[in-house]
Amino acid sequence: MPGIKPEQSTFKRFVEVGRVVLIENGRCAGKVAPIVEIIDHNRAILDSPATGVPRGPYAYRHLTLTSHVMKLPRGSRTGTVRKKMEEQKVVERWEASSWNKRRTALVARKVLSDFGRFEVMILKKRRRDATRKTIHKEKKAVA
């Protein structure tokens, strides 16, 4: 659609150099890295020495665009990427995001054993009972 500008678009996250992406599958699944260079409509070069993602081509279908964007020159080398990531605190911002917190909680829940799930159920019951008791006391005090 020629003539549509990014500010008029409903999309907010674009594939661009410096865009921080989450790798969904492969050997680096769950890690974040910035786009260093765009190869074509299917692949981009990622590099993140801070999170352990080796420099190389990654298919867009294995990536999820995050809302974080770095100021990064096109085709930056690994040393430059490392410096810019430390300056702009990309990893800290990602770790503080609610998206990352939800992901880590889901991963923690997935690796629970049967007994671990049982313990979670018991803790939920205790919390629910404590909440109900305080609500009941407040209702009694008002009435």
Disulfide bonds with the S-S distance in Angstrom:
none
